[in-house]
Amino acid sequence: MTVEEARKRYEQYKEEIHWQNNHEHEDALFEVTEYLLNQTKDPWYSSDLGSYYYDRRQFDLALKYYEMTYELGDHDIAVCLGYIWYYGRTGTVDYEKAFRYFSEAAALGNDEGKRKLADMYKNGYFVEPDYAKYCSIIEELYEAHKDDERRFLELPDICTRLADIRKKEGNIEEAVRLYQMAKDDLPERMRLLEFFGDINVMDWLINDLYSLIEPDYSNLDIFDLFYVLKKPCTVTFRYRQKKYEIHSEIDNGEYAVCFDGHWYRSVNELFRNAKLDGKPLYVRYWEIYNVEVSHDRAD
């Protein structure tokens, strides 16, 4: 196989996986990416391998390829290295390294790096807490992204933070608007990227939203289940004209969720593992409709 042939296969497999949701050649994509990296030393391919392993929660290998990407001269990868150390993905939290990498990413114009740097100022990780600086960065990021055509990539994380700021200011109406904006935009990112971290983001924002308002039980979507299923109830929905049921129960202070004959310890676990036609529930979001809760158990 020549480099040119490998590049053609690489593009073909990426197209199948990311746009056609066909994962048949996923292992072949990994092999051809590693071949191209060895042959070309192009940091694009080491970055891609880092993301491949990060998505599979093999963080030691993700770190290896992210560091390789950085050493090959692509310092935009600094934001990914920041995440590794901020969350202690390989077993050790190192806020000093996280701050250094996020600062470098922010200096290069990476808005994700700016957002995580803001979090560090808010929480006082490696730096003195500076809530005013945190607010200033988030406000600037919101203004920069609120009208983006592809705002679903960055805006949901920004909106949830700005909503919390507005809530602390006592502006509940604006906080609700921002949470709802994030709720509208995030599903598209979840569908396209299938990134495990976005399940947590949706979980948090749904529960934050419904701490301020009540759900509209006449117009629920699948993501409202992050809130609804935390009480004993039965939820029904339709997918491709077939009716499905989800049950939540509480026993001795612990609750569990049952879907399609499988039990899950939380709604978060349901969204991580439950599938429809081989794809996660959140990827089928656009095809799920008529979400209803049995009222006798939802109260």
PASEBA-1860 file (N, C-alpha, C; in nm, 3 decimals):
! residues 299
1> MTVEEARK> 0.085/-0.120/0.000/0.000/0.000/0.000/0.088/0.125/0.000 ~ 0.062/0.217/-0.091/0.135/0.342/-0.096/0.070/0.444/-0.004 ~ 0.141/0.553/0.022/0.087/0.660/0.105/-0.038/0.719/0.041 ~ -0.034/0.735/-0.092/-0.149/0.791/-0.161/-0.272/0.700/-0.149 ~ -0.250/0.570/-0.162/-0.360/0.475/-0.146/-0.414/0.479/-0.002 ~ -0.322/0.490/0.094/-0.363/0.495/0.235/-0.446/0.620/0.262 ~ -0.408/0.731/0.202/-0.484/0.855/0.223/-0.626/0.843/0.167 ~ -0.638/0.779/0.053/-0.770/0.760/-0.006/-0.857/0.672/0.084
9> RYEQYKEE> -0.797/0.566/0.139/-0.872/0.479/0.230/-0.909/0.554/0.358 ~ -0.815/0.634/0.405/-0.840/0.714/0.526/-0.963/0.803/0.507 ~ -0.968/0.875/0.396/-1.080/0.964/0.369/-1.210/0.886/0.352 ~ -1.202/0.770/0.287/-1.321/0.687/0.267/-1.377/0.638/0.400 ~ -1.288/0.588/0.486/-1.333/0.534/0.615/-1.387/0.644/0.705 ~ -1.323/0.761/0.703/-1.372/0.872/0.784/-1.512/0.913/0.738 ~ -1.532/0.917/0.608/-1.663/0.952/0.553/-1.769/0.852/0.599 ~ -1.736/0.723/0.593/-1.832/0.619/0.632/-1.868/0.630/0.781
17> IHWQNNHE> -1.767/0.652/0.864/-1.789/0.650/1.009/-1.857/0.777/1.057 ~ -1.806/0.893/1.015/-1.851/1.018/1.075/-1.976/1.075/1.009 ~ -2.000/1.045/0.882/-2.115/1.104/0.815/-2.222/1.003/0.777 ~ -2.182/0.877/0.759/-2.280/0.774/0.724/-2.313/0.683/0.842 ~ -2.246/0.706/0.957/-2.267/0.624/1.077/-2.247/0.476/1.048 ~ -2.154/0.446/0.959/-2.120/0.307/0.926/-1.984/0.276/0.987 ~ -1.980/0.192/1.090/-1.858/0.164/1.164/-1.791/0.033/1.122 ~ -1.830/-0.017/1.006/-1.777/-0.145/0.960/-1.625/-0.144/0.945
25> HEDALFEV> -1.571/-0.029/0.903/-1.427/-0.020/0.877/-1.352/0.056/0.986 ~ -1.405/0.057/1.107/-1.342/0.133/1.215/-1.201/0.081/1.247 ~ -1.186/-0.051/1.257/-1.054/-0.108/1.284/-0.958/-0.080/1.168 ~ -1.010/-0.085/1.046/-0.927/-0.057/0.928/-0.882/0.088/0.927 ~ -0.970/0.179/0.975/-0.932/0.321/0.984/-0.816/0.338/1.081 ~ -0.822/0.272/1.196/-0.713/0.280/1.292/-0.582/0.234/1.229 ~ -0.585/0.122/1.158/-0.463/0.066/1.098/-0.406/0.158/0.991 ~ -0.492/0.214/0.907/-0.441/0.300/0.800/-0.391/0.433/0.857
33> TEYLLNQT> -0.453/0.480/0.968/-0.407/0.603/1.032/-0.268/0.583/1.092 ~ -0.247/0.469/1.157/-0.116/0.441/1.214/-0.011/0.427/1.104 ~ -0.047/0.367/0.993/0.044/0.354/0.879/0.084/0.493/0.828 ~ -0.015/0.580/0.811/0.014/0.714/0.761/0.101/0.793/0.858 ~ 0.078/0.777/0.987/0.161/0.845/1.086/0.305/0.799/1.076 ~ 0.326/0.668/1.067/0.462/0.613/1.058/0.533/0.658/0.931 ~ 0.457/0.671/0.823/0.516/0.705/0.695/0.541/0.855/0.677 ~ 0.450/0.937/0.730/0.457/1.080/0.702/0.501/1.167/0.819
41> KDPWYSSD> 0.486/1.115/0.943/0.512/1.194/1.065/0.426/1.321/1.069 ~ 0.311/1.316/1.006/0.218/1.428/1.005/0.140/1.427/1.136 ~ 0.145/1.535/1.213/0.076/1.537/1.343/-0.075/1.522/1.333 ~ -0.131/1.545/1.215/-0.275/1.524/1.198/-0.313/1.382/1.236 ~ -0.230/1.286/1.197/-0.263/1.146/1.219/-0.241/1.104/1.365 ~ -0.139/1.159/1.429/-0.120/1.127/1.572/-0.233/1.189/1.655 ~ -0.279/1.308/1.614/-0.393/1.370/1.681/-0.518/1.284/1.665 ~ -0.537/1.231/1.546/-0.653/1.146/1.519/-0.648/1.018/1.604
49> LGSYYYDR> -0.529/0.961/1.617/-0.514/0.841/1.700/-0.538/0.874/1.847 ~ -0.492/0.991/1.890/-0.519/1.033/2.027/-0.668/1.041/2.055 ~ -0.742/1.099/1.961/-0.887/1.109/1.976/-0.953/0.972/1.973 ~ -0.901/0.885/1.889/-0.953/0.747/1.879/-0.946/0.679/2.015 ~ -0.832/0.691/2.082/-0.816/0.626/2.212/-0.889/0.701/2.323 ~ -0.896/0.834/2.314/-0.968/0.910/2.417/-1.115/0.871/2.418 ~ -1.175/0.861/2.299/-1.316/0.825/2.290/-1.343/0.686/2.346 ~ -1.241/0.601/2.343/-1.255/0.464/2.396/-1.206/0.454/2.540
57> RQFDLALK> -1.177/0.571/2.598/-1.136/0.582/2.739/-1.006/0.506/2.766 ~ -0.923/0.491/2.664/-0.789/0.435/2.682/-0.692/0.553/2.692 ~ -0.693/0.616/2.808/-0.632/0.747/2.822/-0.479/0.746/2.819 ~ -0.417/0.636/2.861/-0.271/0.629/2.852/-0.226/0.639/2.707 ~ -0.297/0.571/2.617/-0.262/0.576/2.475/-0.301/0.711/2.415 ~ -0.412/0.767/2.462/-0.450/0.901/2.415/-0.340/1.001/2.449 ~ -0.290/0.995/2.573/-0.183/1.085/2.615/-0.058/1.066/2.529 ~ -0.024/0.941/2.501/0.094/0.911/2.418/0.084/0.982/2.283
65> YYEMTYEL> -0.030/0.969/2.217/-0.042/1.027/2.083/-0.064/1.178/2.087 ~ -0.128/1.230/2.192/-0.139/1.375/2.205/-0.001/1.438/2.226 ~ 0.079/1.375/2.311/0.215/1.428/2.333/0.298/1.417/2.207 ~ 0.280/1.310/2.130/0.350/1.296/2.003/0.310/1.408/1.908 ~ 0.182/1.440/1.905/0.132/1.547/1.820/0.197/1.680/1.858 ~ 0.205/1.705/1.988/0.266/1.829/2.039/0.413/1.836/1.998 ~ 0.483/1.724/2.015/0.626/1.719/1.982/0.651/1.733/1.832 ~ 0.551/1.692/1.751/0.563/1.706/1.605/0.531/1.848/1.558
73> GDHDIAVC> 0.498/1.936/1.652/0.483/2.077/1.621/0.343/2.131/1.616 ~ 0.242/2.046/1.640/0.104/2.093/1.639/0.063/2.126/1.782 ~ 0.082/2.252/1.821/0.054/2.292/1.958/-0.093/2.321/1.983 ~ -0.177/2.314/1.879/-0.321/2.324/1.900/-0.372/2.207/1.985 ~ -0.295/2.099/1.990/-0.334/1.983/2.069/-0.322/2.012/2.219 ~ -0.268/2.128/2.254/-0.251/2.163/2.395/-0.381/2.154/2.473 ~ -0.494/2.188/2.409/-0.621/2.182/2.481/-0.655/2.039/2.520 ~ -0.622/1.942/2.435/-0.648/1.801/2.467/-0.558/1.754/2.581
81> LGYIWYYG> -0.433/1.798/2.580/-0.343/1.764/2.690/-0.392/1.828/2.820 ~ -0.448/1.948/2.810/-0.504/2.011/2.929/-0.615/1.928/2.991 ~ -0.701/1.872/2.907/-0.810/1.787/2.958/-0.755/1.663/3.029 ~ -0.652/1.603/2.971/-0.593/1.483/3.032/-0.554/1.512/3.177 ~ -0.486/1.626/3.201/-0.434/1.656/3.334/-0.539/1.720/3.424 ~ -0.633/1.794/3.366/-0.739/1.859/3.446/-0.827/1.753/3.513 ~ -0.862/1.651/3.437/-0.950/1.547/3.490/-0.876/1.424/3.541 ~ -0.743/1.427/3.536/-0.666/1.313/3.584/-0.699/1.186/3.508
89> RTGTVDYE> -0.709/1.196/3.377/-0.754/1.082/3.297/-0.661/0.961/3.307 ~ -0.534/0.985/3.331/-0.440/0.872/3.341/-0.412/0.835/3.486 ~ -0.491/0.891/3.579/-0.478/0.853/3.720/-0.422/0.963/3.809 ~ -0.371/1.070/3.749/-0.311/1.178/3.827/-0.364/1.313/3.781 ~ -0.425/1.387/3.872/-0.466/1.524/3.842/-0.345/1.615/3.859 ~ -0.320/1.700/3.761/-0.208/1.795/3.768/-0.258/1.929/3.715 ~ -0.305/2.014/3.807/-0.362/2.141/3.765/-0.257/2.236/3.709 ~ -0.133/2.222/3.752/-0.028/2.307/3.696/-0.011/2.280/3.547
97> KAFRYFSE> -0.003/2.152/3.511/0.010/2.117/3.369/-0.117/2.158/3.293 ~ -0.233/2.133/3.353/-0.358/2.170/3.288/-0.362/2.320/3.260 ~ -0.324/2.400/3.360/-0.324/2.545/3.343/-0.228/2.587/3.233 ~ -0.111/2.524/3.228/-0.012/2.559/3.125/-0.065/2.527/2.986 ~ -0.125/2.410/2.971/-0.173/2.371/2.839/-0.296/2.451/2.798 ~ -0.388/2.474/2.890/-0.505/2.555/2.856/-0.465/2.699/2.823 ~ -0.367/2.751/2.895/-0.319/2.887/2.869/-0.258/2.895/2.730 ~ -0.181/2.793/2.692/-0.121/2.793/2.559/-0.229/2.784/2.452
105> AAALGNDE> -0.328/2.696/2.474/-0.437/2.683/2.378/-0.513/2.815/2.365 ~ -0.539/2.882/2.477/-0.611/3.009/2.475/-0.531/3.114/2.400 ~ -0.400/3.116/2.421/-0.314/3.213/2.354/-0.314/3.191/2.202 ~ -0.336/3.066/2.161/-0.342/3.033/2.018/-0.480/3.060/1.959 ~ -0.572/3.109/2.043/-0.706/3.143/1.996/-0.808/3.032/2.010 ~ -0.773/2.926/2.084/-0.864/2.814/2.102/-0.967/2.850/2.210 ~ -1.093/2.860/2.170/-1.196/2.904/2.264/-1.229/2.797/2.368 ~ -1.209/2.671/2.334/-1.227/2.565/2.434/-1.123/2.580/2.545
113> GKRKLADM> -1.000/2.614/2.505/-0.896/2.639/2.604/-0.931/2.759/2.692 ~ -0.988/2.863/2.632/-1.029/2.980/2.709/-1.137/2.942/2.812 ~ -1.231/2.859/2.769/-1.340/2.819/2.859/-1.288/2.739/2.977 ~ -1.196/2.645/2.951/-1.143/2.565/3.060/-1.051/2.649/3.149 ~ -0.983/2.745/3.092/-0.903/2.838/3.172/-0.994/2.918/3.265 ~ -1.110/2.959/3.212/-1.209/3.029/3.295/-1.251/2.942/3.413 ~ -1.275/2.812/3.387/-1.314/2.721/3.495/-1.207/2.716/3.604 ~ -1.082/2.721/3.564/-0.974/2.713/3.661/-0.971/2.839/3.748
121> YKNGYFVE> -1.001/2.954/3.689/-1.010/3.077/3.768/-1.131/3.072/3.862 ~ -1.240/3.017/3.815/-1.359/3.007/3.899/-1.333/2.915/4.019 ~ -1.271/2.801/3.994/-1.252/2.699/4.099/-1.125/2.720/4.181 ~ -1.038/2.808/4.136/-0.912/2.827/4.208/-0.817/2.710/4.194 ~ -0.815/2.649/4.075/-0.724/2.538/4.049/-0.591/2.592/3.997 ~ -0.488/2.580/4.078/-0.351/2.627/4.052/-0.340/2.779/4.060 ~ -0.451/2.850/4.052/-0.447/2.997/4.062/-0.543/3.040/4.174 ~ -0.529/3.163/4.217/-0.625/3.217/4.314/-0.763/3.229/4.249
129> PDYAKYCS> -0.869/3.194/4.321/-1.003/3.208/4.263/-1.028/3.351/4.217 ~ -1.085/3.365/4.097/-1.113/3.497/4.042/-1.244/3.488/3.966 ~ -1.356/3.503/4.038/-1.488/3.485/3.977/-1.514/3.593/3.872 ~ -1.466/3.713/3.895/-1.488/3.820/3.798/-1.420/3.788/3.665 ~ -1.300/3.733/3.672/-1.228/3.695/3.550/-1.302/3.582/3.479 ~ -1.350/3.486/3.558/-1.430/3.375/3.502/-1.549/3.431/3.425 ~ -1.626/3.519/3.487/-1.745/3.575/3.423/-1.709/3.651/3.297 ~ -1.601/3.727/3.302/-1.559/3.807/3.187/-1.527/3.718/3.066
137> IIEELYEA> -1.455/3.608/3.090/-1.420/3.518/2.980/-1.544/3.453/2.921 ~ -1.636/3.408/3.007/-1.757/3.342/2.958/-1.845/3.440/2.880 ~ -1.857/3.562/2.930/-1.936/3.664/2.859/-1.878/3.688/2.719 ~ -1.746/3.698/2.710/-1.681/3.722/2.580/-1.702/3.605/2.486 ~ -1.693/3.483/2.538/-1.713/3.365/2.454/-1.856/3.357/2.403 ~ -1.952/3.393/2.486/-2.092/3.391/2.443/-2.113/3.489/2.328 ~ -2.062/3.609/2.341/-2.077/3.709/2.235/-2.011/3.662/2.106 ~ -1.901/3.589/2.118/-1.827/3.543/2.000/-1.899/3.429/1.928
145> HKDDERRF> -1.979/3.349/1.999/-2.034/3.227/1.940/-2.186/3.225/1.926 ~ -2.256/3.322/1.981/-2.402/3.312/1.987/-2.468/3.310/1.849 ~ -2.400/3.362/1.747/-2.459/3.365/1.613/-2.385/3.274/1.515 ~ -2.299/3.186/1.564/-2.227/3.094/1.476/-2.324/3.002/1.403 ~ -2.293/2.970/1.276/-2.373/2.873/1.203/-2.361/2.734/1.266 ~ -2.242/2.702/1.316/-2.219/2.573/1.381/-2.200/2.594/1.531 ~ -2.291/2.671/1.589/-2.276/2.710/1.729/-2.290/2.590/1.823 ~ -2.349/2.480/1.774/-2.367/2.362/1.859/-2.234/2.304/1.905
153> LELPDICT> -2.125/2.338/1.839/-1.994/2.283/1.877/-1.943/2.344/2.007 ~ -1.959/2.473/2.026/-1.904/2.541/2.143/-2.010/2.598/2.237 ~ -2.122/2.644/2.180/-2.214/2.726/2.259/-2.281/2.653/2.376 ~ -2.316/2.524/2.365/-2.383/2.461/2.480/-2.304/2.472/2.610 ~ -2.171/2.450/2.605/-2.088/2.459/2.725/-2.080/2.603/2.777 ~ -2.081/2.698/2.685/-2.076/2.838/2.723/-2.209/2.880/2.785 ~ -2.319/2.837/2.723/-2.452/2.875/2.771/-2.480/2.823/2.911 ~ -2.439/2.698/2.939/-2.465/2.645/3.073/-2.392/2.724/3.179
161> RLADIRKK> -2.270/2.769/3.147/-2.194/2.850/3.242/-2.255/2.989/3.258 ~ -2.294/3.049/3.146/-2.353/3.183/3.154/-2.489/3.177/3.223 ~ -2.563/3.068/3.203/-2.692/3.052/3.272/-2.671/3.049/3.423 ~ -2.568/2.980/3.468/-2.539/2.975/3.611/-2.501/3.113/3.665 ~ -2.428/3.189/3.584/-2.393/3.326/3.623/-2.519/3.410/3.638 ~ -2.610/3.399/3.538/-2.735/3.477/3.543/-2.820/3.434/3.662 ~ -2.822/3.304/3.693/-2.899/3.256/3.807/-2.846/3.317/3.936 ~ -2.715/3.323/3.949/-2.656/3.384/4.070/-2.687/3.534/4.077
169> EGNIEEAV> -2.705/3.597/3.961/-2.739/3.739/3.956/-2.888/3.762/3.984 ~ -2.965/3.653/3.990/-3.109/3.664/4.013/-3.192/3.679/3.887 ~ -3.128/3.668/3.770/-3.199/3.681/3.643/-3.243/3.542/3.596 ~ -3.348/3.490/3.657/-3.391/3.352/3.633/-3.443/3.336/3.489 ~ -3.516/3.434/3.441/-3.571/3.425/3.305/-3.460/3.408/3.201 ~ -3.353/3.485/3.215/-3.242/3.474/3.121/-3.166/3.343/3.140 ~ -3.155/3.298/3.265/-3.090/3.169/3.291/-3.165/3.057/3.221 ~ -3.299/3.059/3.230/-3.380/2.956/3.164/-3.361/2.961/3.014
177> RLYQMAKD> -3.360/3.081/2.957/-3.340/3.095/2.812/-3.207/3.034/2.768 ~ -3.103/3.057/2.847/-2.970/3.005/2.812/-2.963/2.853/2.826 ~ -3.024/2.800/2.931/-3.029/2.654/2.947/-3.105/2.591/2.830 ~ -3.214/2.652/2.789/-3.293/2.598/2.679/-3.217/2.607/2.546 ~ -3.140/2.713/2.530/-3.057/2.725/2.411/-2.955/2.611/2.405 ~ -2.893/2.583/2.520/-2.796/2.473/2.527/-2.865/2.340/2.499 ~ -2.985/2.322/2.554/-3.061/2.198/2.533/-3.098/2.180/2.386 ~ -3.124/2.287/2.316/-3.158/2.279/2.174/-3.037/2.246/2.088
185> DLPERMRL> -2.921/2.299/2.124/-2.802/2.286/2.040/-2.721/2.160/2.065 ~ -2.716/2.116/2.191/-2.628/2.005/2.227/-2.661/1.874/2.155 ~ -2.788/1.838/2.131/-2.816/1.710/2.065/-2.747/1.691/1.930 ~ -2.732/1.799/1.855/-2.665/1.787/1.725/-2.518/1.749/1.743 ~ -2.453/1.807/1.843/-2.314/1.771/1.872/-2.305/1.626/1.918 ~ -2.399/1.585/2.002/-2.401/1.447/2.051/-2.420/1.350/1.935 ~ -2.507/1.385/1.842/-2.534/1.297/1.728/-2.413/1.282/1.637 ~ -2.344/1.392/1.614/-2.231/1.389/1.521/-2.104/1.331/1.583
193> LEFFGDIN> -2.078/1.364/1.709/-1.950/1.327/1.770/-1.958/1.202/1.856 ~ -2.074/1.172/1.911/-2.092/1.056/1.999/-1.985/1.052/2.109 ~ -1.961/1.168/2.173/-1.859/1.180/2.276/-1.920/1.157/2.412 ~ -1.860/1.067/2.492/-1.919/1.027/2.620/-1.937/1.144/2.717 ~ -1.849/1.244/2.710/-1.858/1.357/2.803/-1.983/1.440/2.784 ~ -2.040/1.439/2.663/-2.159/1.519/2.638/-2.282/1.464/2.709 ~ -2.279/1.336/2.744/-2.391/1.280/2.822/-2.397/1.348/2.958 ~ -2.281/1.369/3.021/-2.278/1.440/3.149/-2.325/1.584/3.134
201> VMDWLIND> -2.281/1.650/3.026/-2.321/1.789/3.004/-2.473/1.799/2.995 ~ -2.534/1.708/2.917/-2.680/1.710/2.903/-2.749/1.679/3.035 ~ -2.697/1.582/3.108/-2.753/1.545/3.239/-2.755/1.667/3.332 ~ -2.642/1.735/3.342/-2.632/1.851/3.432/-2.726/1.963/3.389 ~ -2.728/1.994/3.259/-2.806/2.110/3.218/-2.955/2.084/3.229 ~ -3.000/1.960/3.203/-3.142/1.929/3.216/-3.186/1.946/3.361 ~ -3.108/1.895/3.455/-3.145/1.906/3.595/-3.132/2.048/3.647 ~ -3.035/2.125/3.594/-3.026/2.266/3.630/-3.146/2.344/3.576
209> LYSLIEPD> -3.184/2.314/3.451/-3.300/2.381/3.392/-3.427/2.356/3.472 ~ -3.450/2.228/3.507/-3.575/2.194/3.575/-3.569/2.216/3.725 ~ -3.458/2.270/3.773/-3.458/2.324/3.909/-3.520/2.464/3.910 ~ -3.535/2.522/3.789/-3.590/2.658/3.778/-3.732/2.659/3.725 ~ -3.767/2.562/3.639/-3.902/2.554/3.583/-3.945/2.407/3.583 ~ -4.073/2.384/3.562/-4.124/2.249/3.550/-4.120/2.207/3.403 ~ -4.094/2.079/3.375/-4.100/2.032/3.236/-4.242/2.047/3.181 ~ -4.251/2.063/3.051/-4.379/2.061/2.983/-4.410/1.915/2.948
217> YSNLDIFD> -4.490/1.849/3.031/-4.515/1.706/3.013/-4.595/1.676/2.886 ~ -4.651/1.776/2.824/-4.723/1.756/2.698/-4.630/1.765/2.577 ~ -4.504/1.802/2.602/-4.411/1.821/2.490/-4.270/1.779/2.531 ~ -4.257/1.656/2.577/-4.127/1.606/2.622/-4.043/1.556/2.506 ~ -3.910/1.561/2.523/-3.821/1.491/2.431/-3.739/1.390/2.510 ~ -3.660/1.312/2.441/-3.589/1.201/2.505/-3.493/1.249/2.612 ~ -3.438/1.370/2.598/-3.341/1.419/2.696/-3.407/1.464/2.826 ~ -3.536/1.493/2.822/-3.607/1.526/2.946/-3.609/1.409/3.043
225> LFYVLKKP> -3.578/1.290/2.994/-3.577/1.172/3.081/-3.467/1.180/3.186 ~ -3.365/1.261/3.165/-3.264/1.282/3.269/-3.328/1.333/3.398 ~ -3.437/1.405/3.384/-3.510/1.456/3.500/-3.629/1.367/3.536 ~ -3.709/1.334/3.436/-3.835/1.263/3.458/-3.814/1.128/3.524 ~ -3.713/1.053/3.481/-3.693/0.917/3.528/-3.633/0.909/3.668 ~ -3.605/1.022/3.729/-3.553/1.019/3.866/-3.664/1.000/3.969 ~ -3.788/0.992/3.920/-3.901/0.953/4.003/-3.961/0.826/3.944 ~ -4.025/0.743/4.026/-4.087/0.622/3.972/-4.192/0.657/3.867
233> CTVTFRYR> -4.179/0.604/3.748/-4.273/0.634/3.641/-4.253/0.535/3.527 ~ -4.345/0.542/3.433/-4.331/0.469/3.308/-4.333/0.570/3.194 ~ -4.233/0.562/3.108/-4.224/0.650/2.992/-4.244/0.567/2.867 ~ -4.323/0.617/2.776/-4.337/0.553/2.645/-4.292/0.650/2.536 ~ -4.239/0.594/2.429/-4.205/0.676/2.313/-4.215/0.589/2.188 ~ -4.214/0.654/2.074/-4.217/0.582/1.947/-4.091/0.609/1.867 ~ -4.046/0.504/1.803/-3.929/0.512/1.715/-3.960/0.425/1.593 ~ -3.962/0.490/1.476/-3.997/0.420/1.352/-4.128/0.344/1.367
241> QKKYEIHS> -4.225/0.412/1.425/-4.363/0.367/1.442/-4.379/0.257/1.546 ~ -4.271/0.211/1.607/-4.282/0.109/1.711/-4.281/0.177/1.847 ~ -4.363/0.124/1.939/-4.374/0.181/2.072/-4.277/0.112/2.168 ~ -4.207/0.193/2.249/-4.112/0.143/2.349/-4.150/0.195/2.486 ~ -4.107/0.123/2.591/-4.133/0.165/2.729/-4.003/0.169/2.809 ~ -3.996/0.265/2.900/-3.887/0.273/2.998/-3.951/0.286/3.135 ~ -3.906/0.206/3.230/-3.958/0.211/3.367/-3.848/0.256/3.463 ~ -3.885/0.338/3.558/-3.793/0.371/3.668/-3.858/0.331/3.799
249> EIDNGEYA> -3.778/0.273/3.887/-3.828/0.226/4.016/-3.729/0.264/4.126 ~ -3.782/0.284/4.245/-3.698/0.311/4.361/-3.720/0.201/4.463 ~ -3.611/0.140/4.509/-3.618/0.030/4.606/-3.513/0.053/4.713 ~ -3.559/0.068/4.838/-3.467/0.093/4.950/-3.377/0.214/4.926 ~ -3.434/0.319/4.871/-3.360/0.444/4.852/-3.276/0.450/4.727 ~ -3.270/0.342/4.651/-3.193/0.341/4.526/-3.287/0.321/4.408 ~ -3.257/0.387/4.298/-3.346/0.373/4.184/-3.272/0.310/4.067 ~ -3.353/0.247/3.982/-3.299/0.180/3.864/-3.394/0.202/3.748
257> VCFDGHWY> -3.340/0.187/3.629/-3.416/0.214/3.507/-3.411/0.090/3.419 ~ -3.527/0.051/3.367/-3.536/-0.068/3.282/-3.580/-0.027/3.142 ~ -3.503/-0.071/3.042/-3.539/-0.047/2.903/-3.501/-0.168/2.819 ~ -3.596/-0.215/2.741/-3.572/-0.325/2.648/-3.514/-0.449/2.717 ~ -3.563/-0.475/2.840/-3.520/-0.593/2.913/-3.390/-0.579/2.988 ~ -3.328/-0.461/2.984/-3.201/-0.437/3.054/-3.221/-0.334/3.164 ~ -3.154/-0.357/3.279/-3.162/-0.266/3.392/-3.036/-0.180/3.400 ~ -3.056/-0.053/3.432/-2.946/0.042/3.445/-2.956/0.111/3.581
265> RSVNELFR> -2.842/0.144/3.638/-2.839/0.201/3.773/-2.870/0.349/3.777 ~ -2.876/0.413/3.663/-2.907/0.555/3.657/-2.950/0.590/3.516 ~ -3.009/0.709/3.501/-3.045/0.756/3.367/-2.919/0.781/3.286 ~ -2.815/0.830/3.352/-2.688/0.853/3.284/-2.636/0.723/3.223 ~ -2.643/0.614/3.300/-2.598/0.485/3.249/-2.686/0.437/3.135 ~ -2.816/0.463/3.144/-2.908/0.430/3.035/-2.861/0.495/2.906 ~ -2.832/0.626/2.911/-2.792/0.697/2.791/-2.654/0.652/2.741 ~ -2.570/0.605/2.830/-2.438/0.558/2.788/-2.445/0.423/2.717
273> NAKLDGKP> -2.540/0.339/2.756/-2.535/0.200/2.712/-2.655/0.152/2.630 ~ -2.772/0.212/2.648/-2.890/0.164/2.575/-2.881/0.203/2.428 ~ -2.929/0.113/2.341/-2.920/0.137/2.198/-3.052/0.106/2.129 ~ -3.073/0.175/2.017/-3.182/0.147/1.925/-3.120/0.119/1.788 ~ -3.147/0.003/1.733/-3.087/-0.036/1.605/-2.937/-0.015/1.604 ~ -2.873/-0.052/1.715/-2.727/-0.050/1.722/-2.664/0.085/1.749 ~ -2.745/0.190/1.766/-2.691/0.324/1.794/-2.745/0.373/1.928 ~ -2.669/0.457/2.000/-2.717/0.510/2.129/-2.848/0.587/2.113
281> LYVRYWEI> -2.925/0.589/2.222/-3.052/0.661/2.221/-3.036/0.805/2.173 ~ -2.930/0.871/2.221/-2.916/1.013/2.189/-2.885/1.037/2.042 ~ -2.829/0.939/1.974/-2.805/0.952/1.830/-2.936/0.939/1.753 ~ -3.032/0.862/1.809/-3.163/0.845/1.746/-3.261/0.956/1.785 ~ -3.210/1.059/1.851/-3.293/1.167/1.904/-3.394/1.218/1.801 ~ -3.350/1.242/1.679/-3.436/1.304/1.578/-3.548/1.211/1.533 ~ -3.535/1.081/1.560/-3.636/0.985/1.515/-3.726/0.938/1.629 ~ -3.705/0.987/1.749/-3.787/0.948/1.865/-3.895/1.054/1.886
289> YNVEVSHD> -4.019/1.010/1.900/-4.129/1.105/1.913/-4.236/1.048/2.006 ~ -4.336/1.130/2.036/-4.446/1.091/2.126/-4.393/1.040/2.260 ~ -4.304/1.118/2.322/-4.253/1.082/2.454/-4.358/1.120/2.558 ~ -4.405/1.021/2.633/-4.512/1.044/2.730/-4.480/0.975/2.862 ~ -4.527/1.035/2.971/-4.507/0.981/3.105/-4.642/0.943/3.163 ~ -4.651/0.825/3.225/-4.775/0.787/3.291/-4.792/0.876/3.414 ~ -4.899/0.951/3.418/-4.916/1.055/3.520/-4.934/0.999/3.660 ~ -4.987/0.877/3.671/-5.008/0.821/3.804/-4.878/0.786/3.874
297> RAD> -4.766/0.775/3.796/-4.638/0.742/3.859/-4.540/0.858/3.851 ~ -4.568/0.961/3.777/-4.474/1.072/3.758/-4.483/1.175/3.869 ~ -4.592/1.174/3.945/-4.608/1.276/4.050/-4.520/1.248/4.168
END
